């Protein structure tokens, strides 16, 4: 259920996890993805001298990363779709959600991904078994926007 906040007596509904749609390697994910994490950064160098302050910065090195957790059977479906050589295959993940108050759809793209690790950490209990994939992500398009100038797409 989405969270509801009232501002000036007008309810605002925020999207929750159930409002996200996923497309992994060109296939719409039919549920099963329990968590997705992605981020990027730009690690800039700093020019210093005999000053007490930074004089300038370099353009930096852009880096993105991500991971996703998925129910065991759907995770096997992803591996089957990318096999043989699923660690060598390049694919993209599209994450889309709608902002209800504006009906605006936000679409982030994790581009040119490769699997770099899979992790099974099963525990006792009644929750479904889940596997986690750590991803090498070449770049993230944040709602279609390039994070750096002159990006090679």
KOLVEX-11991 format. One line per field, with one value per residue: y, x, z of N, C-alpha, C in turn. Coordinates in Angstrom, 1 decimal, m for minus. Layout:
ny: (Y  ...)
nx: (X  ...)
nz: (Z  ...)
cay: (Y  ...)
cax: (X  ...)
caz: (Z  ...)
cy: (Y  ...)
cx: (X  ...)
cz: (Z  ...)
END
This chain:
ny: (m1.2  2.2  5.0  7.6  11.0  14.0  17.3  20.5  19.6  18.1  15.0  13.3  10.8  8.6  6.6  3.1  0.1  m1.8  m0.5  m0.4  m1.4  m3.8  m4.6  m7.0  m7.8  m7.4  m8.7  m8.5  m8.5  m10.7  m10.3  m11.4  m10.1  m9.0  m7.0  m4.1  m2.4  0.4  2.6  5.5  7.2  9.9  10.1  12.5  14.0  16.0  19.2  20.4  22.5  24.5  25.5  26.2  25.2  23.5  23.8  23.2  20.8  17.6  16.2  13.7  10.2  8.3  6.0  3.2  1.0  m2.0  m4.1  m7.0  m8.7  m11.7  m14.0  m17.5  m19.3  m17.5  m16.2  m18.3  m18.5  m16.1  m16.7  m18.9  m17.6  m16.0  m17.8  m20.0  m19.1  m17.0  m15.1  m13.7  m12.3  m9.3  m7.0  m5.0  m3.3  m2.1  0.1  1.2  3.6  5.2  8.5  9.2  11.7  13.4  11.8  11.2  9.2  7.7  6.6  4.6  3.5  0.8  0.3  m1.8  m4.0  m6.6  m9.7  m10.2  m11.6  m14.1  m14.8  m17.0  m17.1  m18.8  m19.2  m20.5  m20.7  m19.3  m17.8  m17.2  m18.7  m16.8  m15.4  m13.4  m11.1  m9.6  m6.8  m5.6  m2.4  m0.4  2.2  4.5  5.7  8.2  8.6  8.8  10.7  11.6  11.2  12.4  14.7  14.3  11.5  8.2  6.3)
nx: (0.8  0.6  2.3  0.6  0.5  m0.6  m0.8  m1.6  m4.3  m4.5  m4.3  m1.2  0.1  2.7  5.0  5.4  7.3  5.9  5.0  6.9  8.2  10.0  12.5  14.5  17.2  15.8  13.4  10.3  10.1  8.3  7.5  9.0  11.5  13.0  14.5  16.3  19.3  21.1  23.7  25.7  28.8  31.2  34.4  36.4  39.7  41.9  43.4  46.0  48.3  50.7  48.7  45.9  43.6  41.6  42.6  41.5  39.6  39.8  38.2  37.3  36.5  34.0  31.8  29.6  27.4  25.6  23.0  20.8  18.2  16.4  13.7  14.4  13.6  12.9  15.4  16.9  15.6  16.6  19.3  19.2  18.1  20.3  22.3  24.4  27.3  26.7  28.0  29.5  27.7  26.2  23.8  20.9  19.1  15.9  14.2  11.2  8.8  5.8  4.9  2.4  1.0  1.6  1.4  3.7  6.1  8.9  12.0  14.7  17.8  19.9  22.7  24.4  25.1  26.8  26.9  28.6  28.8  27.1  25.0  24.0  22.2  20.7  18.3  16.8  13.2  10.0  10.2  10.5  13.1  15.9  18.1  21.1  22.4  25.3  26.2  28.1  27.9  27.8  27.0  24.5  21.4  19.7  16.4  16.6  18.6  21.9  24.7  27.2  29.1  29.6  29.3  29.9  27.7)
nz: (0.0  m0.9  0.7  2.3  2.5  3.9  2.8  3.4  3.5  1.2  m0.1  m0.7  m2.6  m2.4  m4.4  m3.8  m3.3  m4.7  m6.9  m8.8  m12.0  m13.7  m16.2  m17.4  m19.1  m21.5  m21.0  m19.5  m16.1  m14.2  m11.4  m8.4  m8.0  m5.3  m4.2  m5.3  m6.0  m6.9  m7.9  m8.6  m9.0  m9.1  m9.0  m8.2  m8.7  m6.8  m7.1  m5.4  m3.6  m1.9  m0.4  1.8  0.8  m1.6  m5.0  m7.5  m9.3  m10.9  m13.9  m13.1  m12.5  m13.6  m12.1  m11.8  m10.1  m9.0  m7.7  m7.4  m5.8  m6.0  m6.2  m5.9  m8.1  m10.2  m10.5  m11.5  m13.9  m15.1  m15.3  m17.0  m19.3  m20.0  m20.6  m22.6  m20.7  m18.8  m17.2  m19.0  m20.6  m21.8  m20.6  m20.1  m17.5  m16.8  m14.8  m13.8  m12.5  m11.4  m10.6  m8.7  m8.1  m10.3  m12.4  m13.8  m15.3  m14.2  m15.4  m15.0  m16.2  m16.1  m17.6  m19.9  m18.3  m16.5  m14.9  m11.9  m9.6  m7.8  m5.1  m2.6  0.3  2.3  4.8  7.8  8.2  7.1  4.8  1.2  m0.8  m1.8  m4.2  m4.7  m7.1  m7.8  m9.7  m12.5  m13.6  m16.4  m16.8  m15.4  m16.5  m15.4  m15.2  m18.0  m18.3  m18.9  m16.6  m16.8  m18.9  m22.4  m22.5  m23.4  m25.0)
cay: (0.0  3.4  5.9  8.8  12.2  15.1  18.6  21.5  18.8  17.5  13.8  13.0  9.3  8.3  5.3  2.2  m0.9  m2.6  0.3  m0.5  m2.4  m4.2  m5.2  m7.5  m8.4  m7.4  m9.4  m7.9  m9.3  m11.0  m10.5  m12.2  m9.2  m8.5  m5.8  m3.7  m1.3  0.9  4.0  5.9  8.3  10.5  10.3  13.6  14.3  17.4  19.9  21.2  23.0  24.9  26.3  25.5  24.8  22.8  24.8  22.8  19.4  17.0  15.8  12.6  8.9  7.9  4.6  2.8  m0.3  m2.4  m5.5  m7.3  m9.9  m12.3  m15.3  m18.5  m19.8  m16.4  m16.0  m19.3  m18.1  m15.1  m17.4  m19.7  m16.7  m15.5  m18.9  m20.3  m17.9  m15.9  m14.1  m12.9  m11.6  m7.9  m6.8  m3.8  m3.4  m0.9  0.3  2.3  3.8  6.3  9.4  9.4  13.1  14.0  10.7  11.2  7.9  7.8  5.4  4.6  2.4  0.3  0.0  m2.6  m4.8  m8.0  m10.3  m10.4  m12.5  m14.5  m15.2  m17.7  m17.0  m19.3  m19.4  m21.2  m19.8  m19.5  m16.9  m17.9  m18.6  m15.7  m15.3  m12.1  m10.9  m8.3  m6.4  m4.5  m1.6  0.5  3.6  4.6  6.8  8.6  9.0  9.1  11.7  11.3  11.8  13.2  15.2  13.5  10.1  7.2  5.4)
cax: (0.0  1.5  2.2  m0.2  0.9  m1.5  m0.2  m2.7  m5.5  m4.5  m3.4  m0.2  0.5  4.1  5.1  6.1  8.0  5.0  4.7  8.0  8.2  11.4  12.7  15.8  17.7  14.8  12.2  9.6  10.2  7.0  7.6  10.2  12.6  12.6  15.3  17.3  20.1  22.0  24.2  26.8  29.6  32.2  35.5  37.3  40.9  42.0  44.6  46.4  49.6  51.0  47.5  45.0  42.4  41.7  42.7  40.7  39.3  39.9  36.8  36.9  36.3  32.6  31.6  28.3  27.3  24.2  22.7  19.4  17.8  15.3  13.3  15.3  13.2  13.1  16.8  17.3  15.1  17.5  20.5  18.8  18.0  21.6  23.2  25.6  28.2  25.9  28.9  30.0  26.7  25.9  22.4  20.4  17.9  15.1  13.4  10.2  7.8  5.0  4.7  0.9  0.5  1.8  1.3  4.9  6.8  10.4  12.6  16.1  18.3  21.2  23.1  25.5  25.4  27.3  26.9  30.0  28.8  25.8  25.1  22.8  22.3  19.5  18.2  15.5  12.0  9.0  10.3  11.0  14.5  16.3  19.5  21.5  23.3  26.1  26.3  29.0  27.0  28.7  26.4  23.0  20.7  18.7  15.3  17.0  19.6  23.3  25.2  28.4  29.1  30.3  29.2  29.8  26.5)
caz: (0.0  m1.0  1.8  2.1  3.3  3.7  2.9  3.2  3.3  m0.1  0.1  m1.7  m2.5  m2.9  m4.9  m3.0  m4.1  m5.6  m8.1  m9.7  m13.0  m14.1  m17.4  m17.2  m20.4  m22.6  m20.6  m18.3  m14.9  m13.7  m10.0  m7.9  m7.6  m3.9  m3.9  m6.3  m5.5  m7.9  m7.6  m9.4  m8.4  m9.9  m8.1  m8.7  m8.1  m6.3  m7.3  m4.2  m3.6  m0.6  0.0  2.8  0.2  m2.9  m6.0  m8.6  m9.4  m12.2  m14.3  m12.3  m13.1  m13.3  m11.8  m11.4  m9.5  m8.7  m7.3  m7.3  m5.1  m6.7  m5.8  m6.5  m9.4  m11.2  m10.7  m12.4  m15.2  m15.6  m15.7  m18.2  m20.5  m20.4  m20.8  m21.8  m20.4  m18.2  m16.6  m20.1  m21.4  m21.4  m20.7  m19.4  m16.6  m16.8  m13.6  m14.0  m11.6  m11.7  m9.5  m8.8  m8.1  m11.6  m13.4  m14.5  m15.2  m14.0  m16.0  m14.8  m17.0  m15.7  m19.0  m20.2  m17.1  m16.5  m13.6  m11.4  m8.5  m7.3  m3.7  m2.0  1.7  2.7  6.3  8.2  8.3  6.0  3.6  0.0  m1.0  m2.7  m4.6  m5.0  m8.1  m7.8  m11.1  m13.0  m14.4  m17.1  m16.4  m15.1  m17.0  m14.4  m16.0  m19.4  m18.3  m18.7  m15.5  m17.1  m20.2  m23.4  m22.1  m24.5  m24.7)
cy: (1.2  4.2  7.1  9.9  13.3  16.4  19.6  20.8  18.2  16.2  13.6  11.5  9.1  6.9  4.4  1.1  m1.6  m1.8  0.3  m1.6  m2.6  m4.8  m5.6  m8.2  m8.5  m8.1  m8.7  m8.9  m9.5  m11.2  m11.2  m11.3  m8.6  m7.2  m5.4  m2.5  m0.9  2.3  4.3  7.0  8.8  10.9  11.3  13.7  15.7  18.0  20.7  21.7  23.4  25.9  25.5  25.1  24.1  23.9  24.5  21.3  18.9  16.6  14.6  11.3  8.5  6.4  4.3  1.4  m0.7  m3.8  m5.7  m8.6  m10.4  m13.6  m16.4  m18.9  m18.7  m16.1  m17.1  m19.0  m17.0  m15.8  m18.2  m18.8  m16.2  m16.6  m19.3  m19.0  m16.8  m14.8  m13.2  m12.1  m10.2  m7.7  m5.5  m4.1  m2.1  m0.9  1.5  2.3  5.1  7.2  9.7  10.8  13.8  13.0  10.6  9.8  8.2  6.5  5.5  3.3  2.0  m0.3  m0.9  m3.3  m6.1  m8.5  m10.5  m11.4  m12.9  m15.1  m15.9  m17.7  m17.5  m19.4  m20.0  m20.2  m20.1  m18.5  m17.6  m17.7  m17.6  m15.8  m13.8  m12.1  m9.6  m8.0  m5.4  m3.7  m0.5  2.0  3.5  5.8  7.1  9.3  9.6  10.2  11.2  11.9  12.6  13.6  14.3  12.0  9.2  6.2  4.2)
cx: (0.9  1.3  1.4  0.2  m0.1  m0.8  m1.3  m4.0  m5.6  m3.6  m2.5  0.2  1.9  4.2  5.8  6.7  7.1  4.6  5.8  7.9  9.6  11.4  14.2  16.2  16.6  13.5  11.6  9.6  8.8  7.0  8.8  11.4  12.2  13.4  16.2  18.0  21.0  22.4  25.3  27.6  30.6  33.4  36.5  38.6  41.0  43.3  44.9  47.9  50.0  49.9  46.8  43.7  42.6  41.6  41.7  40.4  39.5  38.4  36.4  36.7  34.9  32.6  30.2  28.3  25.9  24.2  21.2  19.3  16.5  15.0  14.1  14.9  13.3  14.5  17.4  16.8  16.1  18.8  20.3  18.7  19.3  22.6  23.3  26.5  27.6  26.8  29.5  29.0  26.5  24.4  22.1  19.3  17.2  14.2  12.5  9.2  7.1  4.8  3.2  0.4  0.6  1.6  2.6  5.6  8.3  11.0  14.1  16.6  19.7  21.8  24.4  26.0  26.0  27.2  28.3  30.0  27.3  26.0  23.8  23.1  21.0  19.5  16.8  14.4  11.1  9.1  10.8  12.5  14.8  17.8  19.8  22.5  24.0  26.4  27.4  28.0  27.9  28.3  25.0  22.5  19.6  17.5  15.7  18.1  21.0  23.9  26.5  28.3  29.9  30.4  29.1  28.7  26.6)
cz: (0.0  0.3  1.4  3.0  2.9  3.9  2.5  2.8  1.9  0.0  m1.1  m1.5  m3.1  m3.4  m3.9  m3.9  m5.0  m6.8  m9.1  m10.7  m13.4  m15.5  m17.4  m18.5  m21.4  m22.2  m19.4  m17.2  m14.3  m12.2  m9.6  m7.5  m6.3  m3.5  m5.1  m5.8  m6.7  m7.5  m8.6  m8.6  m9.4  m9.0  m8.7  m8.0  m7.7  m6.5  m6.0  m4.4  m2.1  m0.1  1.1  2.1  m1.1  m4.0  m7.2  m8.5  m10.8  m12.6  m13.5  m13.2  m12.6  m13.1  m11.4  m10.9  m9.2  m8.2  m7.3  m6.6  m5.8  m6.2  m6.6  m7.9  m10.5  m11.5  m11.6  m13.8  m15.9  m16.1  m17.0  m19.5  m20.9  m20.7  m22.2  m21.7  m19.8  m17.6  m17.7  m20.8  m20.8  m21.6  m19.9  m18.5  m16.6  m15.6  m13.8  m12.9  m11.9  m10.4  m9.6  m8.9  m9.4  m12.7  m14.3  m14.3  m15.2  m14.5  m15.8  m15.6  m16.5  m17.0  m19.0  m18.9  m17.4  m15.0  m13.2  m10.2  m8.2  m5.9  m3.2  m0.5  2.3  4.2  6.6  8.3  7.1  4.9  2.4  m0.1  m2.1  m3.0  m4.9  m6.1  m7.9  m9.3  m11.3  m13.9  m15.0  m16.8  m16.1  m15.8  m16.1  m15.1  m17.4  m19.4  m18.1  m17.5  m15.7  m18.6  m21.1  m23.1  m23.4  m24.2  m25.6)
END
